Amino acid sequence: MSNIYCSVNTCHYWDKGNICAANEIMVTSDNLAAERPDTLDAPNHAQFPTTPVDDCMATCCKTFVRKGSGDERLDGVKKTT
């Protein structure tokens, strides 16, 4: 098992030790993320085109959900802990 580390503690999937507790994540380019709805995420990964970028500043984790927002994922991403 691999760990995904995340320091964004305002995310629903954040867990102590800066661990991402989502059962899967989707990382894509900022440009594509801005074009796609929040419900298009990791379970739909095959629908995403490849999105080459030149540096990490042009990437985005689409799996983010603000902690306590009540906006539970509608696309099948689940919190593992």
N, C-alpha and C positions, 0 to 999 in steps of 0.2 A: 504494500500500500504506500502510495506517495502522499506527502502532505503538501497542501497549498497554503502558503503563508499570506496573511493579509492583515494590515494594521488599521483598516477602516472599521473602528469599533462601533460605528453607527449603522453597520449593516446587519440585517437579520441573521445572516449566516456566520458572522464573526463569533469566535469562541476564544476562551482564555488561552493565553500563549500565542496570540495572533495567528490562530488557525482558522482557515475557511472550512466551515462545517457543512457546506453544500455538497450534496452527493455527486454533483457534476457542475462544471462551470463552462461558460463560453467567453473566450477572449477574442476580440476582433478589432478592426480598425475603428478609430473614432468616427470617421466618415460613414461607414456602414452602420454603426450603432445608432447614429443620429437619424438614419433613414428608416430603421426598422422599429416596430413597436416593442414595448417591454416584454410582451408575451412570447416573442420569438427569441428563444434562448437555447441553452445547451441541448435539450431533448430534440430540437429541430436543427441540429448542427449540419446535417446533410443538405439543408436548403440554403446554407450560406455559401457564397462564392469565396474563393481564396482572396485574401485582402493584404497584399504585400505593403509594408511600411518601411520607412528608413530608420526609425528609432522608437524607443519605448514610449516617448511622449505622444505618439500617434496611435496608441493602443487603448483599449477600453474593456473592462470586465462587464458584460451585459447582465451578469447574474445578481448584481447589487440590488438589494431591496432595503429601504430605510427601516431600521429596527423600530418596532412599535407602531409602524404606519398602518397596520391592518391590511396591507396590500400583499397578502400571501400569494405566492407564485401560482399562476393559473396554468403553467406549462409543464408541470411535473417535476420541477426541481424541489428537492426536499432537504430539510436540515437533518444531518446525520446524528446529532447529539441532542 
